[in-house]
Amino acid sequence: MGEIWTVRLPGYLTKWKVPFILRPGWDTRARSSGGFNSMRGIGIHHDASSTGASPDSAYNWACYSSPDAPVGNGSLSRDGSFQLWAAGAANTMGKGGALRVGRGTINLNDGNANMFAIEAANNGVGEPWTQAQIHNYPLLCCAVLDWATHETPGPEMLVSDVVSHWEWCQPSCPGRKIDPAGPAPWVPSKQVGPTPMSWDMDAFRASVGKAYSTPQPPIKEDEMIIYALTDYTNTWSDRGIALSPEAFNVLVAQGATVVFSDHSQNIKSLLHISGLTNDDLEPK
């Protein structure tokens, strides 16, 4: 079972000013393999949804209706917000690879266990991407790169590790996927992907790189994410600080975001981050 979970990603979404929604059960949701085996790349997609589809319908399909649920780790909605629904490894990359990236090689057909996957709401056959999506898609990739670099094993994640679905398929099954595609600044004047509307990923990565090179101010105390463990009185801040119930209440009063969790993997991760052990837990 994979041991890497995105339990600290919300803090990085806040840092990069990406509006987000945490869907119920996000911190425990994963494919059968559990967490990621490693974090080596970011796969970007469109979801081929109808133009009128809502964020709720995207969530319900990806997490409940699809036989491959969960599909992706979350979705960039048409309003530019990101809904995070799976903290562990998800299903969406499918057949593809092998792919050489900054942290080594993602083996043939092994993308799901080693890549964070971003779905995005667009029909992929001509629907213009919204301005909010165009602005936030690169920033969302920045947030994931920042999280992966600081929270997962390995050297710094690179902008070049952001890969389209069609690029993932290219080495072993070219043409299997076309996404992301559709009217956006990254549509090439001359076809480079499997369709004329498939994005020029060098251009998209340039947008990510430009944003990633812009320093972000540190997260303010009242922007912290606090993980509240449902079976224990202990809580932890996103900075790995063990909080007393009194300190927890003070930060909540200041507007801190609270994420409730009962997942044992999260408890292990937070104990590790805080330098604590099971002996430090105080059952309710």
C-alpha positions as CSV (number, residue, x, y, z in Angstrom):
1,M,0.0,0.0,0.0
2,G,1.3,3.5,-0.9
3,E,2.2,5.7,2.0
4,I,2.0,9.2,0.5
5,W,-1.2,11.2,1.0
6,T,-1.9,14.9,0.2
7,V,-3.1,15.7,3.7
8,R,-1.1,19.0,3.7
9,L,-1.9,20.2,0.2
10,P,-4.7,22.5,1.4
11,G,-2.1,24.8,3.0
12,Y,-0.3,25.1,-0.4
13,L,-3.6,25.8,-2.2
14,T,-4.1,28.6,0.2
15,K,-0.5,29.9,-0.3
16,W,-0.9,30.0,-4.1
17,K,-4.4,31.6,-3.7
18,V,-6.3,28.8,-5.4
19,P,-9.9,28.7,-4.1
20,F,-10.7,25.2,-3.1
21,I,-13.4,22.9,-1.7
22,L,-12.6,19.8,0.4
23,R,-15.2,17.2,-0.5
24,P,-16.4,14.9,2.3
25,G,-14.1,11.9,2.8
26,W,-11.3,13.5,0.7
27,D,-8.6,12.6,3.3
28,T,-9.4,8.9,3.2
29,R,-10.4,8.5,-0.4
30,A,-8.1,6.5,-2.7
31,R,-7.9,3.7,-5.2
32,S,-7.4,0.2,-3.8
33,S,-3.6,0.7,-3.6
34,G,-4.1,3.4,-1.0
35,G,-1.7,6.3,-1.0
36,F,0.9,7.1,-3.7
37,N,3.9,4.9,-4.0
38,S,5.9,8.1,-4.9
39,M,5.2,11.6,-6.2
40,R,7.0,12.0,-9.5
41,G,4.7,14.0,-11.8
42,I,1.4,15.9,-12.2
43,G,-1.0,14.8,-14.8
44,I,-3.4,17.4,-16.2
45,H,-6.7,16.6,-18.0
46,H,-10.1,17.7,-19.1
47,D,-13.1,15.6,-18.0
48,A,-15.1,15.7,-21.2
49,S,-18.2,16.8,-19.2
50,S,-21.1,18.6,-20.8
51,T,-21.0,22.4,-20.8
52,G,-23.8,22.6,-18.2
53,A,-22.3,20.1,-15.8
54,S,-22.0,21.4,-12.2
55,P,-19.1,20.8,-9.8
56,D,-21.5,18.6,-7.8
57,S,-22.1,16.3,-10.8
58,A,-18.3,16.1,-11.5
59,Y,-17.7,15.1,-7.8
60,N,-20.6,12.5,-7.7
61,W,-19.5,10.9,-11.0
62,A,-15.8,10.8,-10.1
63,C,-16.2,9.5,-6.6
64,Y,-19.4,7.4,-6.7
65,S,-20.9,6.7,-10.2
66,S,-17.7,5.9,-12.1
67,P,-16.6,2.2,-12.0
68,D,-13.1,3.6,-11.7
69,A,-13.8,5.8,-8.7
70,P,-12.1,7.9,-7.6
71,V,-11.2,9.4,-11.0
72,G,-8.4,11.9,-10.4
73,N,-7.5,13.6,-7.2
74,G,-9.9,16.5,-7.8
75,S,-11.2,18.9,-10.4
76,L,-10.7,22.5,-11.5
77,S,-14.3,23.7,-11.9
78,R,-15.5,26.2,-14.5
79,D,-15.6,28.9,-11.8
80,G,-11.9,28.4,-11.2
81,S,-12.1,26.7,-7.9
82,F,-10.5,23.3,-7.2
83,Q,-12.4,20.6,-5.5
84,L,-10.1,18.1,-3.8
85,W,-11.7,14.8,-3.4
86,A,-9.0,12.1,-3.1
87,A,-5.9,12.5,-0.9
88,G,-4.5,9.1,-2.0
89,A,-3.7,7.6,-5.4
90,A,-6.6,7.8,-7.9
91,N,-7.5,6.4,-11.2
92,T,-7.3,8.4,-14.4
93,M,-3.8,8.1,-16.0
94,G,-4.4,4.7,-17.4
95,K,-2.1,3.1,-20.0
96,G,1.0,5.2,-20.9
97,G,4.6,5.8,-20.2
98,A,7.3,5.0,-19.5
99,L,8.2,8.6,-18.8
100,R,11.5,10.1,-17.6
101,V,10.9,12.9,-15.1
102,G,13.0,14.8,-12.6
103,R,12.7,12.2,-9.9
104,G,13.5,9.3,-12.1
105,T,11.2,7.2,-14.3
106,I,7.4,6.6,-14.1
107,N,7.2,3.0,-15.3
108,L,4.9,1.8,-18.1
109,N,1.2,2.0,-17.1
110,D,2.2,3.1,-13.5
111,G,1.1,6.7,-13.6
112,N,-1.8,6.4,-11.1
113,A,0.4,5.3,-8.3
114,N,3.1,8.0,-8.9
115,M,1.3,11.1,-10.3
116,F,-1.1,13.6,-8.8
117,A,-4.0,13.9,-11.3
118,I,-5.9,17.0,-12.0
119,E,-9.2,16.8,-13.8
120,A,-10.8,19.9,-15.2
121,A,-14.3,20.8,-16.3
122,N,-14.4,21.1,-20.1
123,N,-16.1,19.1,-22.9
124,G,-12.8,19.0,-24.8
125,V,-14.5,19.4,-28.2
126,G,-14.7,23.2,-28.6
127,E,-15.9,24.6,-25.3
128,P,-13.8,27.7,-24.4
129,W,-12.0,27.4,-21.1
130,T,-13.2,30.1,-18.7
131,Q,-10.9,33.0,-17.7
132,A,-11.0,31.7,-14.1
133,Q,-9.7,28.3,-15.2
134,I,-7.0,29.9,-17.5
135,H,-5.8,31.9,-14.5
136,N,-5.9,29.2,-11.9
137,Y,-4.8,26.1,-13.8
138,P,-1.1,27.1,-13.7
139,L,-1.4,28.3,-10.1
140,L,-2.9,24.9,-9.2
141,C,0.0,23.2,-10.7
142,C,2.3,25.5,-8.7
143,A,0.6,24.6,-5.5
144,V,1.0,20.8,-6.2
145,L,4.6,21.3,-7.2
146,D,5.3,23.3,-4.0
147,W,3.6,20.6,-1.9
148,A,5.4,17.7,-3.5
149,T,8.8,19.4,-3.2
150,H,8.4,20.1,0.5
151,E,6.3,17.2,1.7
152,T,7.3,14.2,-0.3
153,P,10.6,12.3,-0.6
154,G,12.9,13.1,-3.4
155,P,14.6,16.1,-5.0
156,E,12.8,19.3,-6.0
157,M,9.8,18.7,-8.3
158,L,10.3,20.5,-11.6
159,V,7.9,22.4,-13.9
160,S,8.9,19.9,-16.5
161,D,7.2,17.2,-14.4
162,V,3.8,18.7,-15.3
163,V,2.5,16.4,-18.1
164,S,-0.6,16.3,-20.2
165,H,-2.7,13.1,-20.5
166,W,-1.8,13.0,-24.2
167,E,1.9,13.2,-23.4
168,W,1.6,10.4,-20.9
169,C,0.1,8.2,-23.6
170,Q,2.5,9.2,-26.3
171,P,5.4,6.8,-25.7
172,S,3.5,3.6,-25.7
173,C,0.0,4.3,-27.0
174,P,0.0,7.5,-28.9
175,G,-3.3,9.0,-29.7
176,R,-5.2,7.2,-26.9
177,K,-6.0,10.5,-25.2
178,I,-6.2,14.1,-26.5
179,D,-6.5,16.1,-23.3
180,P,-6.3,18.8,-22.3
181,A,-7.7,20.4,-25.4
182,G,-10.0,23.3,-26.3
183,P,-9.8,27.0,-26.8
184,A,-7.3,28.5,-24.4
185,P,-4.0,30.4,-24.7
186,W,-2.1,27.1,-25.0
187,V,-3.7,25.9,-28.2
188,P,-0.8,25.9,-30.8
189,S,-0.9,27.6,-34.1
190,K,0.6,24.4,-35.6
191,Q,-0.6,21.0,-34.3
192,V,1.8,19.4,-31.8
193,G,-0.6,16.9,-30.1
194,P,-3.0,14.3,-31.2
195,T,-5.6,16.9,-32.3
196,P,-5.3,20.5,-33.5
197,M,-6.9,21.7,-30.2
198,S,-4.7,19.6,-27.9
199,W,-2.6,22.0,-25.8
200,D,1.0,22.8,-26.5
201,M,2.4,21.7,-23.2
202,D,5.6,23.6,-23.6
203,A,3.5,26.8,-23.7
204,F,1.5,25.6,-20.7
205,R,4.6,24.7,-18.7
206,A,6.0,28.2,-19.5
207,S,2.9,29.7,-17.8
208,V,3.4,27.4,-14.8
209,G,7.1,28.3,-14.7
210,K,6.4,32.1,-14.9
211,A,3.9,31.8,-12.0
212,Y,6.2,29.5,-10.0
213,S,9.1,31.9,-10.2
214,T,7.0,34.6,-8.5
215,P,7.6,34.6,-4.7
216,Q,4.6,33.9,-2.6
217,P,4.2,35.5,0.8
218,P,4.2,33.1,3.8
219,I,0.8,31.8,5.0
220,K,-0.6,34.0,7.8
221,E,-1.6,32.4,11.1
222,D,-5.3,32.9,10.3
223,E,-4.9,31.1,7.0
224,M,-3.6,27.9,8.6
225,I,-5.2,24.6,8.1
226,I,-5.9,22.7,11.3
227,Y,-6.5,18.9,11.3
228,A,-8.9,17.8,14.0
229,L,-8.7,14.1,14.8
230,T,-12.2,12.9,15.6
231,D,-11.2,10.3,18.2
232,Y,-8.6,12.4,20.0
233,T,-8.4,15.7,21.8
234,N,-5.1,16.5,20.1
235,T,-5.1,18.6,17.0
236,W,-2.3,19.8,14.7
237,S,-1.7,22.8,12.6
238,D,-0.6,22.6,9.0
239,R,2.9,23.7,10.2
240,G,3.3,20.6,12.3
241,I,2.6,22.2,15.7
242,A,0.8,20.2,18.3
243,L,-2.1,22.3,19.6
244,S,-3.9,22.1,22.9
245,P,-7.8,22.3,22.7
246,E,-7.4,25.9,24.0
247,A,-5.0,26.9,21.2
248,F,-7.2,25.2,18.7
249,N,-10.2,27.3,19.8
250,V,-8.2,30.5,19.6
251,L,-7.1,29.8,16.0
252,V,-10.6,28.8,15.0
253,A,-11.9,32.1,16.4
254,Q,-9.3,33.8,14.2
255,G,-10.7,32.1,11.1
256,A,-8.4,29.1,10.6
257,T,-9.8,26.4,8.3
258,V,-10.5,23.1,10.1
259,V,-10.3,19.7,8.4
260,F,-11.7,16.8,10.4
261,S,-10.1,13.4,9.9
262,D,-10.4,9.9,11.3
263,H,-8.0,8.3,9.0
264,S,-5.1,6.4,10.6
265,Q,-2.7,7.4,7.8
266,N,-3.3,11.0,8.6
267,I,-2.7,10.4,12.3
268,K,0.6,8.7,11.4
269,S,1.6,11.5,9.1
270,L,0.8,14.2,11.6
271,L,2.6,12.4,14.4
272,H,5.6,12.2,12.2
273,I,5.4,15.9,11.3
274,S,5.0,17.0,14.9
275,G,7.7,14.6,16.3
276,L,5.2,12.9,18.5
277,T,4.3,9.3,19.1
278,N,1.1,7.3,19.8
279,D,1.8,7.8,23.5
280,D,1.2,11.5,23.0
281,L,-2.4,11.0,21.8
282,E,-5.1,11.8,24.3
283,P,-8.3,9.8,23.6
284,K,-11.6,11.7,24.0
